[in-house]
């Protein structure tokens, strides 16, 4: 039992260090951009040596791939909580709310995933692609395709990929604007919850046959 306990403790410590490195890297990438951040910069932030960072990640590319994998996976898990919503239009609305909530609760995650070029298809986990239970975009396409199949969308929105991309772009625009300009006093911002709900209502009314 004692060797096993010691091994478990070492594994927990290793995982804690990896998490600390990833959290620091995510924050730095979001704040300064991927190109401006070095492995030494990350090491300095958490008061480790660069050698310690390289023990866990062979280079910065490996680190960004791990971050993309974790963060896209976390968003996919949020979508799975609403996968049982039977009505595709209701699910589409719930998905928009979940997407916005994830972004506002984890702004550094969101900046890295959707506002940093390096967290793209090249670094995203390819094994997730096209699987609605693991890929947020696939979940969106699945939901829109069900809405089309059920005759809920107007004929001009029967291109599932196009409609999915329009919905994503609209939601991302609102979220990104809030993250980057939400504290700007130049604009008399309405409460963010009100903006999100109004935007989603506008989208679903515009897409649906009875809108």
N, C-alpha and C positions, 0 to 999 in steps of 0.2 A: 504493500500500500504506500509506503513512504516514497519509493522512487516515482510511482505514478503521480503522487501529490506534488512532488517537486517538478515533474515534467509539466503538469497542468499549470502550475504557477508560472513557469518560464513561458509557456504558450500565452498565458494571459498578459504577461508583461510585454511580450513581443507584439501582441495585438494592440495593446495600449500605446506602444511607441509608434506603430504604423498609423494608428488613428490620429495621433498627435501630429505626425508628419503630414498626413493628408489634410487635416484641418488647416494647418498653417499654410500649406501650398495652395489650397483652395482660396483662402483669404487673400494671399499675396497675388495670385493670378487674377482674381476678380478686381483687386485694387490697382495693380500696376500693369497688368497685361502679361501674357505668357512669355513673350520674348524678353521682357525686362527682368524677369525673375530667374535666378540661378539656383542651383542646388546649395551653394554656399549661403545665399540669401535665406533660404528656407532653414538651413541649419542654424544660422545666427538667430533667427526669430524664436526658435524653441531652445536655444542655448545648447545645441548639440554640435559635434564635429561633423564636417562633410562626410568623413569616413563612415560615421554612424548612419547617415542618410543612405549612402551607397550600399550599405549592408542590406537594407530593406528594398531599395529600388536601384536598378543598375544604371538608370539615367532618367532625365526629365521626361522623356517620351513614355517610359514605363509608368512613371508617376501620373501623368495626365491620363493615360489609358485606364489606370486603376480608379482615378477620380470619376471619369466619365461612366465607367461600369457601375460604380456604387451609386452615383447620383441619378442616372437614368433608371436604375433598378428601383431606387427609392420612390421615384415618381410613378413607375409602373405599379408598385405596390399600393399606392394611393388610389389609382384607378381601379384596381381589383376590388376595392371596397364597395364600388358602385356597379360592378359587373352584373349583379343580380337584378338591377333595375330593368324591368321587362320592356317598358316603352322606350324606343330609341331616342325620341325627342326629349323625354324627361332625362334619359341617361346623358344625352349630349349637353343639356343644361347643367346637370350634376357634375359632369366632367369639367366644364368650364369653371365651375366654382372650386372644384378640387385642385385644378391647375393653378388658379389664382391664389388659393390658400397656401399651396405648397411654395409658390414663389415668394409670397409675403412673409412666410414663416422661415424660409431658408433663402434669403436674397443672394448670399454668396454662391450657394449651389446653383441658383437660377442664372446668375451672371455667367458662371462658368459654362453651364450647359447650353445656354441659348444666346449669350451675348459675347462669347469668346470663340473666335474662329477655330481654335485648335481642338475644341470638343465637338468634332464633326464626325461624319461617317467613317473617316479613316481611323479615328481613335475610339469610336463607339464600339461596344461589344457586338460583333456581327452575329453571334449565335442567338441574340435576342431578336434580330430583324424579322419582321413579318409575323411575330407571335403576339397576339393580343394580350396574353397574360404576362408578357415580359417587355413589350415594346409599346410605349405610349402612343406613337403615331399609328401603329397597327391597330391599337384599341380604338382610336378615333375613326380610322377607315372602316373598321368592323361596325362601329355604331352607325356611321353615315350609310354604309351599304345596307344595313337592316332598315333604316328609315326609307331608303329608296325602294327596297323590295316590298315594304309595307304600303307603298303608295303615299307616303306622308310628305314627300318633298315635291316642289314644283318641277315640271319637266326640264326647265333650264338648269336645274341643279342635280341632274342625274349622273353627271360625271363625278364619280365618287372621290377620285383623287383631287380634282379641282375644288370640289366643295369642302373636302377635309382641309385643304391648304388655306382656303379662304377663312374658315372658322378658326384655324390655328393662328393665322396672321392677325386676325382681329383681336383675339384674346391676348396674344403676345404683345401687340401694340399697346393695349391698355396697361398690361402688367409692366412692361419695360418703361413706359412713360411714368408710371407711379414710382418705380424703383429709382429712376434717374432724376425725376423732377418733382416728386411728391412733396418735398419740403420747400419748394420754391414759392415764396410769398407773392410773387408777381401775379399768380393765378388764384382766384378764389375757388379752390378745389372743393368739390362736394365729397362727402364721406366715401371712402374707397368701396365699401360694401355696396353703397347705392350705385356707384358707377359700374361695378362689375355686374350687378343684377340687371341694370338698365341695358347694358351692352348685350348681355346674353338674351334678354327678352327681344331686343331689336333683331338679333341674328336669327333666332328661332322663328319669329313672326315673318321675317323676310324669306326664309327658306321654305316654310311649310305651305301646303295647299290652302289651308284656311287662315293664312296669315293676313 
